[in-house]
Amino acid sequence: MSAEIKNALERLPRLPRHCNSWVAVSKTTGEVAVETFDPRVAASIDQEKYNVIPAYEWLVSLNNRRAQ
């Protein structure tokens, strides 16, 4: 594994105990581009264009928006 991938893996947000995936959310549109269960895929996503967050965090944000 390359040093670049290792560094990217270390920067990924930790998944909550009950969550098994990350989503890539476009910084320009706010829409989810992809969901992945593979930390190597999550680490390889262009983080200048996308926020990579636990899927649970994304779902909570959707519920909060609907509640408002």
Backbone as CSV, one residue per row, in Angstrom:
resi,resn,N_x,N_y,N_z,CA_x,CA_y,CA_z,C_x,C_y,C_z
1,MET,0.849,-1.172,0.000,0.000,0.000,0.000,0.895,1.235,0.000
2,SER,0.563,2.195,-0.862,1.393,3.389,-0.980,1.224,4.294,0.242
3,ALA,2.206,5.142,0.452,2.151,6.089,1.568,0.983,7.050,1.391
4,GLU,0.678,7.403,0.152,-0.436,8.318,-0.124,-1.768,7.705,0.318
5,ILE,-1.957,6.431,0.006,-3.198,5.743,0.418,-3.254,5.623,1.938
6,LYS,-2.127,5.290,2.568,-2.105,5.186,4.030,-2.493,6.503,4.674
7,ASN,-1.952,7.608,4.155,-2.286,8.927,4.701,-3.765,9.240,4.508
8,ALA,-4.287,8.901,3.337,-5.700,9.143,3.064,-6.586,8.313,3.996
9,LEU,-6.196,7.071,4.253,-6.964,6.220,5.166,-6.989,6.810,6.569
10,GLU,-5.875,7.377,6.984,-5.801,7.972,8.326,-6.683,9.209,8.433
11,ARG,-6.919,9.909,7.327,-7.749,11.127,7.335,-9.242,10.844,7.268
12,LEU,-9.606,9.615,6.931,-11.034,9.283,6.858,-11.677,9.418,8.227
13,PRO,-12.911,9.937,8.263,-13.602,9.971,9.549,-13.889,8.547,10.021
14,ARG,-13.736,8.332,11.293,-14.028,7.011,11.856,-15.521,6.746,11.765
15,LEU,-15.844,5.509,11.486,-17.250,5.127,11.412,-17.796,4.865,12.804
16,PRO,-19.012,5.359,13.082,-19.638,5.000,14.343,-19.829,3.478,14.410
17,ARG,-19.982,2.980,15.583,-20.085,1.530,15.791,-21.201,0.895,14.957
18,HIS,-22.288,1.597,14.760,-23.456,1.066,14.062,-23.488,1.429,12.573
19,CYS,-22.406,1.952,12.045,-22.359,2.393,10.649,-21.221,1.676,9.930
20,ASN,-21.468,1.248,8.695,-20.465,0.473,7.970,-20.051,1.074,6.641
21,SER,-20.450,2.322,6.366,-20.108,2.884,5.061,-19.902,4.392,5.145
22,TRP,-19.281,4.899,4.091,-19.085,6.336,3.921,-19.850,6.770,2.686
23,VAL,-20.201,8.053,2.641,-20.756,8.637,1.428,-19.879,9.812,1.026
24,ALA,-19.804,10.038,-0.286,-19.099,11.202,-0.820,-20.159,12.214,-1.210
25,VAL,-20.132,13.373,-0.553,-21.118,14.423,-0.789,-20.444,15.544,-1.563
26,SER,-21.016,15.902,-2.709,-20.465,16.963,-3.539,-20.465,18.284,-2.784
27,LYS,-19.343,18.964,-2.796,-19.262,20.264,-2.130,-20.034,21.331,-2.890
28,THR,-20.231,21.146,-4.195,-20.945,22.152,-4.985,-22.450,21.953,-4.977
29,THR,-22.910,20.707,-5.007,-24.353,20.464,-5.098,-24.974,19.966,-3.801
30,GLY,-24.161,19.396,-2.911,-24.681,18.825,-1.677,-25.304,17.459,-1.866
31,GLU,-25.190,16.904,-3.067,-25.775,15.599,-3.356,-24.753,14.488,-3.143
32,VAL,-25.260,13.312,-2.769,-24.384,12.155,-2.591,-24.013,11.610,-3.966
33,ALA,-22.718,11.426,-4.178,-22.236,10.883,-5.449,-22.062,9.376,-5.377
34,VAL,-21.640,8.888,-4.202,-21.366,7.457,-4.069,-21.395,7.062,-2.600
35,GLU,-21.775,5.820,-2.357,-21.640,5.216,-1.034,-20.690,4.043,-1.188
36,THR,-19.787,3.886,-0.230,-18.842,2.772,-0.298,-18.633,2.167,1.082
37,PHE,-18.412,0.862,1.062,-18.103,0.125,2.281,-16.602,-0.142,2.388
38,ASP,-15.874,0.188,1.339,-14.439,-0.090,1.252,-13.639,1.152,1.650
39,PRO,-12.879,1.086,2.733,-12.118,2.267,3.157,-11.110,2.733,2.112
40,ARG,-10.593,1.816,1.301,-9.640,2.233,0.257,-10.332,3.073,-0.810
41,VAL,-11.563,2.733,-1.137,-12.325,3.538,-2.101,-12.638,4.900,-1.487
42,ALA,-13.099,4.908,-0.244,-13.407,6.170,0.430,-12.179,7.071,0.494
43,ALA,-11.028,6.484,0.757,-9.794,7.263,0.858,-9.342,7.804,-0.493
44,SER,-9.743,7.161,-1.577,-9.289,7.593,-2.900,-10.170,8.678,-3.515
45,ILE,-11.268,9.027,-2.869,-12.185,10.049,-3.395,-11.526,11.422,-3.292
46,ASP,-11.696,12.227,-4.328,-11.125,13.576,-4.389,-11.786,14.459,-3.327
47,GLN,-11.058,14.703,-2.246,-11.641,15.443,-1.130,-11.636,16.951,-1.339
48,GLU,-11.121,17.407,-2.475,-11.287,18.818,-2.829,-12.685,19.048,-3.398
49,LYS,-13.270,18.010,-3.997,-14.597,18.112,-4.603,-15.700,17.517,-3.737
50,TYR,-15.336,16.583,-2.852,-16.330,15.849,-2.078,-15.961,15.804,-0.605
51,ASN,-16.979,15.878,0.236,-16.812,15.590,1.657,-17.118,14.110,1.839
52,VAL,-16.206,13.395,2.448,-16.411,11.974,2.722,-16.793,11.849,4.191
53,ILE,-18.011,11.386,4.417,-18.540,11.320,5.781,-19.205,9.965,6.004
54,PRO,-19.341,9.558,7.257,-20.082,8.320,7.528,-21.517,8.442,7.017
55,ALA,-22.031,7.370,6.462,-23.400,7.376,5.937,-24.404,7.758,7.026
56,TYR,-24.168,7.316,8.247,-25.062,7.657,9.350,-25.164,9.173,9.523
57,GLU,-24.038,9.859,9.429,-24.021,11.319,9.560,-24.881,11.961,8.463
58,TRP,-24.791,11.432,7.263,-25.588,11.944,6.152,-27.086,11.729,6.417
59,LEU,-27.438,10.543,6.883,-28.844,10.249,7.150,-29.408,11.140,8.260
60,VAL,-28.611,11.385,9.276,-29.048,12.284,10.355,-29.290,13.679,9.801
61,SER,-28.416,14.147,8.921,-28.586,15.489,8.348,-29.862,15.566,7.497
62,LEU,-30.180,14.478,6.776,-31.432,14.459,6.006,-32.644,14.545,6.931
63,ASN,-32.626,13.785,8.001,-33.745,13.825,8.955,-33.888,15.185,9.587
64,ASN,-32.775,15.829,9.916,-32.823,17.158,10.526,-33.419,18.176,9.558
65,ARG,-33.075,18.085,8.280,-33.630,19.006,7.287,-35.132,18.809,7.124
66,ARG,-35.588,17.582,7.164,-37.018,17.304,7.020,-37.798,17.776,8.237
67,ALA,-37.164,17.756,9.395,-37.841,18.153,10.626,-38.012,19.658,10.720
68,GLN,-37.248,20.401,9.957,-37.317,21.874,10.059,-38.472,22.452,9.318
